[in-house]
Amino acid sequence: MFNKTRQNIENNEAAIKLNDFGSKEQIEETSIGDMIKLMDKYVIPPQHNFKLYSDIDPFIMYIFEFKHILDKQDLADIWQGVMPKIAETAEKEEVILEHKTGKFEFFEDRELPENIRWMIFKIKRKAEWNYYSITADAEDDNRFQFDFNRGRGKPDYNFNWPFDMFSLVEFAKISLNLDFKNKDTEDKLVQSNTNTQISEIVKNTKQNKGKKKKNIF
């Protein structure tokens, strides 16, 4: 499932195309597809980067995104090795993830294993780390090349200044609650409640019409 979803996304197609694994419809987004896109967005530790290294078995990875707006002074402080304002004043932020269950999602419609254990680690946003690719002289682009056993090319990982020097998230508390909801049942309940409310309104309207108004002077 992972390899096919990855192939579709890399070809700028829907996560699951019509007839993929017997799918009767095209599915634009899945939890597996969202994970693949986020893995391209952040620096995944090499020992866990199964998207980059095929010898690592894929596993379920929930990626929580945290955001904070830095002003010009914050950026100047970071580049000079000085803590930005957010490092001195803690802010609380809550992120909730939810996704569908089914054949094309995480766990692939299988029963959840018992005694699940979670490994938590921080990852950072990718940034440009090849100095020569941002210089005005395009002739020096090939300077960032190295000789490897597999041939000459750019390394998979490199020093990611200044992002390797700081983190906006220092402490994280994970609260796990598994709530399974049936969408069809929810729709029926909402419709039933709506009908009940409409019936009550009609009933109250009829009762009000049957009452005579008393004029108070």
Stockholm file with secondary structure:
# STOCKHOLM 1.0

chainA/1-217         MFNKTRQNIENNEAAIKLNDFGSKEQIEETSIGDMIKLMDKYVIPPQHNFKLYSDIDPFIMYIFEFKHILDKQDLADIWQGVMPKIAETAEKEEVILEHKTGKFEFFEDRELPENIRWMIFKIKRKAEWNYYSITADAEDDNRFQFDFNRGRGKPDYNFNWPFDMFSLVEFAKISLNLDFKNKDTEDKLVQSNTNTQISEIVKNTKQNKGKKKKNIF
#=GR chainA/1-217 SS CHHHHHHHHHTTCCSBCTTGGGCSSCBSCCHHHHHHHHHHHEECCGGGCTTTCTTSCCCCCCCCCCCCCCCHHHHHHHHTTCCCGGGTSCCCCCCCCCCCCSTTSGGGGCCCCSSCCCCCCCCEECCCCCGGGSSSCGGGGGGSCEEETTEEECCSCCCCTTGGGCCSCCCCCCCCCCCCCCHHHHHHHHHHHHHHHHHHHHHHHHHHHHSCCCCCC
#=GC SS_cons         CHHHHHHHHHTTCCSBCTTGGGCSSCBSCCHHHHHHHHHHHEECCGGGCTTTCTTSCCCCCCCCCCCCCCCHHHHHHHHTTCCCGGGTSCCCCCCCCCCCCSTTSGGGGCCCCSSCCCCCCCCEECCCCCGGGSSSCGGGGGGSCEEETTEEECCSCCCCTTGGGCCSCCCCCCCCCCCCCCHHHHHHHHHHHHHHHHHHHHHHHHHHHHSCCCCCC
//
